[in-house]
């Protein structure tokens, strides 16, 4: 009987460890993908509008939203801003690669 309890406990511990590992991996996946929310780039508006140097916050937000840039380019409301000369300068100054869409 004691051997059976040890075996069941071992299975439970293994199951709990695997479940914890899977949960950690799933949470890392959701964190690594930024949601495409154009309003997150609001700190970059002055750099786009006036050609002012981008702030550190702007560059950080731009890097978070980098995977969304093609989506923004294709959006009729946002494309003209993303494709503007000032936006292209800002992206370069922030060290973000300009995607080929």
N, C-alpha and C positions, 0 to 999 in steps of 0.2 A: 504494500500500500504506500509506503514511504517513497519507494522508487517511482511509482506512478505520479505522486505529487511533485517530485523533483522534475520529472519529465514535462508535466503540464506547466509548471512554473517556467521552465526553460523555454517552452514554446511561447508563453505569454511575453516573456522578456524579449525574445527575438521578434515577435510580432510588433511589440511596442516600439522597438528600435527601428524596424523597417518603416512603420507608420510615421514615426518622427522624422526619419530621413526623407520620406516622400513629401511630407508637409513642408519641410525646409526647402526642398528643391522647388516646389511649386511656388512658395513665397518669393524665392529668388528670381524665378522666371517672371512673375508679375511685377516685381520692382524694376527689373532691367528694361522692361518695355515701357516707354513713356506713352501716356495717352496723348493723342493728337488734339490738343486744345490750343488753338491759335492765341487765345487771350494770355497764355503763359508767356508769350513774347512781348507783352506790353512794355517791359523795361527797355526794349529795343526801339521803340517808336521814335524817340528823339534822334537816334543815330540814323534811322531811315529818313526821317523828315528833314533833318538839317545837316546831315553829313558829319555830325559830331562823333567823336570817338565812342565806341561802344563801352558801356560800363562792364565791370566784372560780372554783375548780376545778369546783364544782357547776354554775355558770352556763355555763362553757365546755363541759362534757359535755352539758348540757341543749341547748345550741345545736347541738352536733354531732348529737344524737339527735332534733332537732325533727321531722324528716320521719317519725320512727317513732312519734310520740305517739299517733296514731290507732290504730295497730296495738296499742300498749300498752293503750289504753282498751278495746279490744274483747277483750283477753285476760282471761279470768275470774280469773286469779290476780293480774294487775297492775291491772286496771281500778279496783278500789276504792281503790288508792293514788293513781293518776293523777287520779282524780276527787275526791279528798279536798280539803277547804277549805285545808289547809296546802299541798298541792301546787299548788293554783291561786294562792295567794299567792306561793309560791316562783317559779312561772313568770313572774308579773307582775314581781316584784322583779328577775328576771334579764333582763327585757326581751324575753322570747320570746312570740311571738304564740300564743294558744291556738287550736289548729286546730278547725275545724268538721268533725266526723266524720260 
